[in-house]
Amino acid sequence: MKKEIVIIGGGLAGSEAAYQILKRGGRARVIEMKPVKYSPAHTLPTFAELVCSNSLKSDSIENASGLLKEEMRLMGSLVIRAAEATRVPAGKTLAVDRTEFSRYITGELERMGAVIERAEAVSIPADRPLIIATGPLTSDAFAGAVSGLIGRERLYFFDAVAPIVYKESIDFEKAFKASRYGKGGDDYINCPFSEDEYERFYSALTAAEGFASHEFDSLNYFEGCMPIEELARRGPKTLLFGPMRPVGLRDPRTQARPFAIVQLRRENQEDTLYNIVGFQTRMTIPEQKRVFRLIPGLEKAEFARFGKLHRNSYIDSPSLLNKSLQLKGDNSIFFAGQMTGVEGYVESAVSGLLAGMNACRLAEGRETVAPPPTTMTGALLAHITAPSKDFQPMNANMGLLPELPGKDRRERQAERALKDMKAWVLAGSLPDGQSSYPVPEV
């Protein structure tokens, strides 16, 4: 009899992990606390509940989320199959009936023989292999158990995320590279403000519309997590002594110190993505576009990720996980879902897919695997496990993929990704080199 693999958490990641194990002939036991106990965000007793939206984003493969979903089709994803079976009209967006989507996934796991234990996990089970996929709203009791496993300092409880822009969309006629006082080389991109530009930006920032608060999203701000707009409302000069302080920098075009500055920090090894330093925010996405494009040099900024701030639980994956999503200190334990620092429903599901695949391989005495970094799946895993001094959650975006020179590079990046994923699938990453979907021609 095959070894049973235990999965803690029945969200998208845990459900996808269980399915991947079951379709390979393995045994899966899912420990899910609903309906015995609910997080403040959940209401359905079924698995894979979509909380914030019924949208799984774009289906276009030139879009990072669409490309990721196409890769998941190649790998035989239950989440994608359920979404297509419960789809509702939404143009090019993959939107679903949330209740039917959740029921579909739960029913499929039950039909395939998953053992479902309805109880709150409060400690780390001794069973191995083990997949931890408890999500961003992990209960306090189990978060304490995870802290004991990995070290308290490597589990974070607040997701304070600043926007990320594509480097190619920054106007270097206005922005310049430099570090404060010339220390550290040209590590930062700097966007300088005149006094008039700052006043216009400040007015827009303090008047911007924010996201409506949700009960489960509420928190008392602390200084390291202060939204930029809340900080600005303390007074017109507050930002000049905070994230927009101009000290130690001179504009090479004028040789003068700017009135204010916004700094962007490199976000990935490919040097395609830049984080707007200190600009975590609760503004709506349209307001972020409007306000942040008032920053000199970012007038035509394209955003790979928008800012946000809410309660979240995630681990320091770069120091803790391998690309196979195995814990470095104990390779019989896997992490999956938003706890790994992937951001978004589809990203969470694909991490569960890989964790389930690899837990099954480990139970069979086979080597664990990861897709090539030229695929969106592989690039996302590479990013969350790459060395980082300031790790923050990341969603799928085209800036994670290795660059290609010339025109139409995004289309060609997508074509390369699907070609490489198809080859990886056919090379034996799935049972008998097949997925539950026909492998399409690329």
C-alpha positions, 0 to 999 in steps of 0.5 A: 500500500502506498504511503499516505501524504498529509495535506494541511489546508483545503484551499486552492493549494491544498486541493490541487496538491491532493488532486495531483497525488490522487491522480498518480495513484497515491493516498491523500489525507486533507486536514481542513478546519472548516466547518469546525472553525472558520477564518474571518474571511470564509463562509463555505464549508467546501474546499477551494473557497474564493474569498475576495473575487470570483475572477481568476484574471485574464485568459490571454497567454500574452498576460502572465496570469493567462500564461500561467493558467495555460501551463497549468492546463498542460500539467493537468490542473484540477483548479483550471478544470473546475474553473472552466466547468463553472465559468460565468461570462466575463470577456477574456477574464476567467470568472467563476460561480464561486459556490459551484467552483468550490463544490466541484473541487470538493466533489472531485476529491471525494470521488477520487478517494481523498480522506478528509479530516474536518479539524483544526490542525494545532501542531505539526503532524509526525506524518511524512511526506507532509504538505503545509498549505494553510493559506494567508489566514493561518489560524493562530494556533497553527501559525505558532506551530509553524513558527516553532518549526522554522523559527519565529523570525522567519514567519511574517504576519503583515503583508505590506507590499509596495507597487512594482513597475517594469523597468522598461516603462521608466522614463530615464530622461527624468529618472537617474541611477544613484545611491545616497552619498554615492555609497553602494553604486547605482543600486537605485533608480531615483525620480526627482521632484521640484517643489511644484511637482511634489505639491501636486503629487501630495494633493493627489495622494492625500485625496485618493480613494482607498480600498474599503476595509473588510473585517478580516483585513483590519489591523492597527498600523505600525510604523513599518507598515504605514500606508504611504497615504496615511503617512502623508496625511500627518502633514505636508512635510512628513514624506520629506523626512520619510520615504521621499527624503532627498538627502544624499542625492543630486540630480546629475542634470542640475547638480542640485539636490531635488526637493523630494525623491522617490527611489525604486529598488531592483526586485529581480536578478533579471533587472526588469522589475523595480519596487517603489520603496516605502510606498505600501498602500491601500489605495484602489488600483485605479487610484494607484495608477493615477497618483503614482504616474504623477511621479516624475519618470513614472508618467507611463509606468506599467505595473507588475504588481500593485501595492496593498497592506493587509494581514497575511502569513507567509514564510521567508521562502528564500532561506527556507525552501528549495525550488521543489518547495521542500523545506531545506531542514527537512525535505519530507515537508513541503510548503504550498500556497500563499504561505510561500510568498506567491501572491494570487489564487492561480499562483497559489494553486500552481504551487500546490500542484508542484508540491503535490507532484513532488510529495508523490515523487518523494513517497515513491523514492524518486527525485523531486522536480521543478519546471525550467525558469523559462516557464512562468511556473518555474520563474515564479518558483525561482523568484520566491526561492532566490536569495533575498534580503527583503522578501515580499510576496510576488504574483506572476508577471512577465518580468520574472521571465528571462529576457528576449531581445527585439520586438514582440518579446512578451509574445515570444516569451509566452511561446517559449514558456509553453514550448518548454513546459510542453517538453517538460511535461512530455519528459516525464514530470507527469504520470506516463508523460501525460496530463489529464488534458490533451497536450496542445500543439505550441 
